[in-house]
Structures are given as structure tokens and as C-alpha cells.
Amino acid sequence: MSEELGALQEQTFTGVTRATADSYPPGRRLLAGQLAAYLDRRAFAVIGTRRPDGRPHAAMSSYVRRGREFWLPTVAGSVRERNLGAEPWMTKTVTEGDRDSHIVVLLEGPAEVVAPAAVPAEVRAAVTGEWVATWIRLTAQRLLSYAAEGARP
């Protein structure tokens, strides 16, 4: 599964601007195994969607990763759920640390609201609580990563 993330990152970097390539130099990117391990040990991310009137919306969310799919539990009628009805695309930022020891992974891709019954059982089992009414599945199409020199992925 980690090879899939590494391949996605390489594919993403083939089409970036020079400024992005300079900001995410090859020597500072997480390797495939590091990407998988980092994303799997983190539990929360900042997700971004677009409101129907065009304004951005950012919120914190827990997630469960399965390959390139990221499953986000949500309450019924959430802003992110409504936003996906108008624009089925989501960004996700997973970060930790600060200054010379920070790590960041940026993802984006199509997202859809999924009824709990259609969510894999092992994903549903990873999040407990009666508050989960629906799930959002983000399928990563782009992935960028960076680990500062003092970071320990």
C-alpha cells in the first residue's frame, strides 16, 4: 500500500510548477514507507472544501486511511457534507511539529458522502461513537510531502 502513495507523490511532482518543486525538494520528501507510516499514525487533519457561494471552508476532521482513500466520519448535515454536494472536491493537510522539525503532507482529490452501510466494516470499526451519521471518502489524486531536517517521520 505504501508504494501506491509513493507513486502518487511522484506523479504529482511531475506536473508541479517550479515554485512548488523548490518548496518541496526531492531530498525533503517523505519516502513511500514513511508516507504510509506517518499518515497512519496521525488521527486528525485539516480539510478544506468550497462553499456553494465560492468561499472556502476549513475544519478539523479525524480520518481512517485505506490505500489512497481517506475516510472521514461526520455528523449529519455538516457544512463539509453540504459543500461536497456543490463541489465534490476536498483538500487535506496533515501536519505536525514546528520550525526545523515539522512535517506536512498535502492531499487533494474528489470526495463523496457515503452512507455508513457502504463503508468497509474495518473503517467503521476504527471510529466509535453514535455521532457518526455519514462518512466522506476522499480519494487522493495529488499528494505532496515535506519533512524538515530535524523531523522524524
C-alpha positions as CSV (number, residue, x, y, z in Angstrom):
1,M,0.0,0.0,0.0
2,S,2.8,2.4,0.7
3,E,4.1,2.0,-2.9
4,E,0.8,3.4,-4.1
5,L,1.3,6.6,-2.1
6,G,4.9,7.0,-3.3
7,A,3.8,6.6,-6.9
8,L,1.1,9.1,-6.4
9,Q,3.6,11.6,-5.0
10,E,6.0,11.1,-7.9
11,Q,3.1,11.5,-10.4
12,T,2.0,14.7,-8.6
13,F,5.5,16.2,-8.7
14,T,5.8,15.6,-12.5
15,G,3.2,18.3,-13.1
16,V,4.0,21.0,-10.4
17,T,5.3,24.5,-11.0
18,R,9.0,25.4,-10.4
19,A,8.0,27.2,-7.2
20,T,6.3,24.1,-5.8
21,A,9.2,21.9,-6.8
22,D,11.6,24.3,-5.0
23,S,9.3,24.3,-1.9
24,Y,9.2,20.5,-1.8
25,P,12.7,19.5,-2.8
26,P,13.3,15.8,-3.5
27,G,15.6,15.3,-0.5
28,R,13.0,16.5,1.9
29,R,10.0,14.5,0.6
30,L,8.8,11.5,2.6
31,L,9.6,8.1,1.0
32,A,6.7,5.7,0.3
33,G,7.0,3.8,3.5
34,Q,7.4,7.0,5.5
35,L,4.3,8.5,3.9
36,A,2.2,5.5,4.9
37,A,3.6,5.3,8.4
38,Y,3.1,9.0,9.0
39,L,-0.4,9.1,7.7
40,D,-1.4,6.0,9.6
41,R,-0.1,7.3,13.0
42,R,-1.9,10.6,12.7
43,A,-5.5,10.8,13.6
44,F,-6.6,14.3,12.6
45,A,-6.2,16.6,9.6
46,V,-7.4,20.0,8.4
47,I,-9.8,19.5,5.5
48,G,-10.9,22.2,3.0
49,T,-14.0,22.4,0.9
50,R,-15.7,25.2,-1.1
51,R,-19.0,26.6,0.0
52,P,-21.7,26.9,-2.7
53,D,-21.1,30.7,-2.8
54,G,-17.3,30.1,-3.5
55,R,-16.0,30.9,0.0
56,P,-13.5,28.4,1.4
57,H,-14.3,26.3,4.4
58,A,-11.7,24.6,6.6
59,A,-12.3,22.3,9.5
60,M,-10.6,19.7,11.6
61,S,-11.5,16.0,11.0
62,S,-10.5,12.6,12.1
63,Y,-9.7,10.1,9.3
64,V,-9.0,6.5,8.5
65,R,-6.7,5.7,5.6
66,R,-7.0,2.7,3.3
67,G,-4.6,2.9,0.4
68,R,-5.3,6.2,-1.4
69,E,-8.7,6.5,0.2
70,F,-9.2,8.6,3.3
71,W,-12.5,8.0,5.2
72,L,-13.7,10.9,7.3
73,P,-16.6,10.4,9.8
74,T,-19.0,13.2,10.1
75,V,-22.3,14.3,11.7
76,A,-25.5,14.6,9.7
77,G,-25.9,17.9,7.9
78,S,-22.3,19.1,8.4
79,V,-21.0,22.0,6.4
80,R,-18.5,19.8,4.6
81,E,-21.2,17.4,3.6
82,R,-23.3,20.2,2.1
83,N,-20.2,21.7,0.4
84,L,-19.5,18.5,-1.3
85,G,-22.9,18.5,-2.8
86,A,-22.0,21.7,-4.7
87,E,-18.3,20.9,-5.4
88,P,-17.2,17.3,-4.9
89,W,-13.5,18.1,-4.2
90,M,-11.6,18.3,-1.0
91,T,-8.1,19.2,0.3
92,K,-6.5,17.7,3.3
93,T,-3.4,18.9,5.3
94,V,-1.8,16.5,7.8
95,T,1.0,18.3,9.8
96,E,2.9,18.1,13.0
97,G,5.9,19.9,14.6
98,D,7.2,23.4,14.1
99,R,10.1,25.2,12.6
100,D,13.0,22.9,11.9
101,S,11.2,19.8,12.9
102,H,7.9,20.0,11.0
103,I,6.3,17.5,8.6
104,V,3.4,18.2,6.2
105,V,1.5,16.1,3.8
106,L,-0.9,17.8,1.4
107,L,-3.6,15.8,-0.4
108,E,-6.4,16.6,-2.7
109,G,-9.0,14.8,-4.8
110,P,-12.6,14.0,-5.4
111,A,-14.7,13.4,-2.4
112,E,-18.2,11.9,-1.8
113,V,-20.6,11.4,1.0
114,V,-21.1,7.7,1.7
115,A,-23.8,6.0,3.9
116,P,-22.4,4.1,6.8
117,A,-23.7,0.8,5.4
118,A,-21.5,1.2,2.3
119,V,-18.3,1.9,4.3
120,P,-15.9,-1.0,4.8
121,A,-16.5,-2.7,8.2
122,E,-12.9,-2.2,9.4
123,V,-13.2,1.5,8.7
124,R,-16.4,1.9,10.6
125,A,-14.9,-0.1,13.5
126,A,-11.9,2.3,13.7
127,V,-14.2,5.2,14.8
128,T,-16.6,4.8,17.7
129,G,-19.5,7.0,18.8
130,E,-23.1,7.5,17.9
131,W,-22.3,10.9,16.4
132,V,-21.1,9.4,13.1
133,A,-24.1,9.7,10.8
134,T,-22.3,9.7,7.4
135,W,-18.8,9.2,6.0
136,I,-16.9,11.1,3.4
137,R,-14.5,9.3,1.1
138,L,-11.6,11.4,-0.2
139,T,-9.7,9.6,-3.0
140,A,-6.3,11.2,-3.2
141,Q,-5.3,12.4,-6.7
142,R,-2.5,14.7,-5.7
143,L,0.0,14.3,-2.8
144,L,2.9,16.5,-1.8
145,S,5.1,16.0,1.3
146,Y,7.9,17.7,3.2
147,A,9.9,16.8,6.3
148,A,12.2,19.5,7.7
149,E,15.8,18.5,8.5
150,G,15.1,17.9,12.2
151,A,11.8,16.0,11.7
152,R,11.4,12.3,12.5
153,P,8.9,10.8,10.1
